[in-house]
Each structure stands twice: as C-alpha cells, then as structure tokens.
Amino acid sequence: MNKLINHSKYLEEKRKYMFLIVITLVGIISGILFILFISKGDKSLVRKEIETVIDTVNNHKLDTFKVFFNSLLSNLLSLISIYLLAISIIGMPLIVLFIFIKGFTFGFSISSLINTYHFKGILLSFSYLFPHHFILLIVWILLGFYAINFSIRLFRYLFLKENINLLYYFKNLNKILLISLIIVIICSILETFLSPVLIDLCI
C-alpha cells in the first residue's frame, strides 16, 4: 500500500513537471510565431529597438551598472511574485500564466532577432539568450512547480481539511526560493558581463 501511495505521488509530481514544461514550450512557440501576426509598423518598432540595443553593445556604450540593476530587479520581482502567488491559494492559474509569459518572451526574442538580422540573427539570439535565459527558464519551471505544489497543499489543508504537514512543503518552497535567488544573481551577472562579449564577437 505504501509503495502504491508513493508511486501515485511520483506520478502526480511528474505530471506537474510535464505540464509546466509543456506550458513553457507552448509559450516559446507562441512567441516565435507572434512576429508573423503583428503589423509592419510594429515590426519596424521592434527592429529599431533591437538595432539600438545591438548598436549600444557594439559601440561599447553599455551602462554596466544599469544593465545589472535592471536585470536583477526584474528577476527578483519575478521571484517575489511567484512566491506571493504560491501562498495566496488562488495564485496557481497566475503562476501558470507567468511561466507561459516567460516562455513567450523567450520565443519572441528569438524571432525578433532573426526577423531583424536574418541568418546572423540566429547567432545573435544564441549570444543574447545563452546561457542566462536558458537557466532562468529552468528556474521558473522549478520554482513554479514548488509554488503550485504548496498552493495545492494549502488549499487542501484549509478547505478540504486534509491532514497535511504544511510546514514541510513550506520549507521546501523556501529552500527552492533561496536556491533560485542565488541562481538569479548569477544569471544577472552573466547577462551583464558575458552576453555583451558574445554579442560583440558575433557582430
């Protein structure tokens, strides 16, 4: 009976992971395809924004402190948002939406660079997104899993009156939050110092 229960829990956890991975992939594909459906005017605006960023990097006019601060602030706000949604019970659908948006942004970045620079855009997108954005996608999936897991357990504990060791799941959520925080700081450093070098080499 214990083996059956443990196997059932394993399958449940696996389904959650697979669900979040699928949501991320759908977001990425949607972001890549989105460039095909926006107007020429919007495409022109996107192209100008990207060219401005690439020219800034190429001409070594990048404000390192500003880039690091903005990157770190954005990532920290994302972490805090997921954490608060996890403990709000009703935040589970918003966590799923959040992960979809992260995937969408990732995909749109790729398609925008390719649309602007064509074949070179493939190399530029890799230079711009590697490795920090790849790592961050994994972090959002992992943190999203623990956040949804806690949110479900909290709902069952409060409304279905199930006998759940809520403290155990809360500690797990806090541990993964701390690990995610460390990884996010590292990713912001990579985005600030490594990505411009890779983009410059690619150009």
C-alpha positions in Angstrom: 0.0 0.0 0.0 2.9 2.4 0.9 4.5 1.6 -2.5 1.3 2.3 -4.3 0.9 5.6 -2.5 4.5 6.6 -3.2 4.1 5.6 -6.8 0.9 7.6 -7.1 2.7 10.7 -5.6 5.6 10.2 -8.0 3.2 10.2 -11.0 1.4 13.3 -9.7 4.7 15.2 -9.3 5.8 14.0 -12.8 2.6 15.2 -14.3 3.0 18.7 -12.8 6.6 19.0 -14.1 5.5 17.8 -17.6 2.6 20.3 -17.5 4.9 23.2 -16.7 7.4 22.1 -19.4 4.6 21.9 -22.0 3.3 25.4 -20.9 6.8 26.8 -21.4 7.2 25.2 -24.8 3.8 26.5 -25.9 4.9 29.9 -24.7 8.1 29.7 -26.7 6.4 28.6 -29.9 3.7 31.3 -29.5 6.4 33.9 -29.0 8.3 32.7 -32.1 5.1 32.8 -34.2 3.8 36.1 -32.8 6.2 38.1 -35.0 4.3 36.8 -38.1 1.0 38.3 -36.9 2.0 41.8 -35.9 1.7 44.7 -38.3 4.6 46.1 -40.3 4.6 49.2 -38.1 5.0 47.1 -35.0 7.7 45.0 -36.7 9.5 48.2 -37.6 9.4 49.4 -34.0 10.7 46.1 -32.7 13.5 46.2 -35.3 14.5 49.7 -34.2 14.6 48.7 -30.6 16.8 45.7 -31.2 19.1 47.6 -33.5 19.5 50.3 -30.8 20.4 47.7 -28.2 22.9 45.9 -30.5 24.5 49.2 -31.6 24.9 50.2 -28.0 26.7 46.9 -27.2 28.8 47.1 -30.4 29.9 50.7 -29.7 30.7 49.8 -26.1 28.3 52.4 -24.7 26.5 49.9 -22.4 25.9 51.2 -18.8 27.0 48.1 -16.9 25.6 49.1 -13.6 22.2 50.0 -15.1 22.0 46.7 -17.0 22.9 44.7 -13.9 20.5 46.6 -11.7 17.6 46.3 -14.2 18.2 42.6 -14.8 18.5 41.8 -11.1 15.4 43.9 -10.2 13.3 42.3 -12.9 14.3 38.8 -11.8 13.8 39.5 -8.1 10.3 40.8 -8.8 9.6 37.6 -10.7 10.8 35.5 -7.7 8.7 37.5 -5.2 5.6 37.4 -7.5 5.8 33.6 -7.8 6.3 33.2 -4.0 3.4 35.5 -3.1 1.2 33.8 -5.6 2.1 30.4 -4.0 0.9 31.5 -0.6 -2.2 33.2 -1.8 -4.0 29.9 -2.6 -5.7 31.3 -5.7 -2.4 32.1 -7.4 -1.9 28.8 -9.1 -3.5 29.9 -12.5 -1.4 33.1 -12.4 1.8 31.1 -11.8 1.0 29.0 -14.9 0.3 32.3 -16.9 3.6 33.7 -15.6 5.6 30.7 -16.8 3.8 30.9 -20.2 4.7 34.6 -20.5 8.4 33.9 -19.7 8.4 31.3 -22.5 6.6 33.7 -24.8 9.2 36.4 -24.1 12.0 33.9 -24.8 10.5 32.9 -28.1 9.7 36.4 -29.2 13.3 37.5 -28.5 14.5 34.7 -30.9 12.1 35.6 -33.7 12.6 39.3 -33.3 16.4 39.0 -33.7 16.0 36.6 -36.6 13.5 39.0 -38.3 15.9 41.9 -37.8 19.2 40.3 -38.7 18.1 37.2 -40.7 20.7 34.4 -40.6 23.0 36.4 -38.3 20.0 36.7 -36.0 20.3 33.0 -35.2 23.8 33.6 -33.9 22.8 36.8 -32.2 19.8 35.2 -30.5 22.0 32.4 -29.2 24.5 35.0 -27.9 21.8 37.1 -26.3 19.9 34.3 -24.7 22.8 31.9 -23.7 23.3 30.9 -21.0 21.3 33.0 -18.6 17.9 32.9 -20.2 18.1 29.2 -20.7 19.0 28.8 -17.0 16.2 31.2 -15.9 13.6 29.2 -17.8 14.6 26.2 -15.8 14.5 28.2 -12.6 10.9 29.5 -13.4 9.8 25.9 -14.1 11.4 24.5 -10.9 10.1 27.4 -8.7 6.7 27.2 -10.4 6.5 23.5 -9.6 7.2 24.0 -5.9 4.9 27.1 -5.8 2.0 25.2 -7.3 2.7 22.2 -5.1 2.5 24.3 -2.0 -0.6 26.2 -3.3 -2.4 22.9 -3.8 -1.5 21.6 -0.4 -2.5 24.8 1.2 -5.9 24.7 -0.5 -6.4 21.1 0.6 -5.4 21.9 4.2 -7.6 24.9 4.6 -10.7 23.9 2.6 -10.7 20.1 2.4 -9.4 19.7 5.9 -6.8 17.1 4.8 -4.1 16.1 7.3 -1.1 17.6 5.6 2.3 18.5 7.0 2.1 22.1 5.6 5.3 23.1 7.3 7.3 20.5 5.2 6.0 21.9 1.9 6.6 25.5 3.1 10.2 24.7 4.0 10.7 23.1 0.6 9.3 26.3 -1.1 11.6 28.5 0.9 14.6 26.3 0.1 14.0 26.4 -3.6 13.4 30.2 -3.4 16.8 30.6 -1.8 18.5 28.5 -4.4 16.6 30.4 -7.2 17.7 33.7 -5.7 21.4 32.6 -5.9 21.0 31.4 -9.5 19.1 34.6 -10.4 22.0 36.7 -9.1 24.5 34.6 -11.2 22.3 35.0 -14.3 22.2 38.8 -13.9 26.0 38.8 -13.7 26.2 36.7 -16.8 23.7 38.9 -18.7 25.7 42.0 -17.7 29.2 40.8 -18.4 29.1 37.7 -20.7 26.2 38.5 -23.1 27.7 41.8 -24.4 31.0 40.0 -25.1 29.3 37.2 -27.0 27.1 39.7 -29.0 30.2 41.8 -29.8 32.1 38.7 -31.0 29.1 37.6 -33.1 28.8 41.1 -34.7 
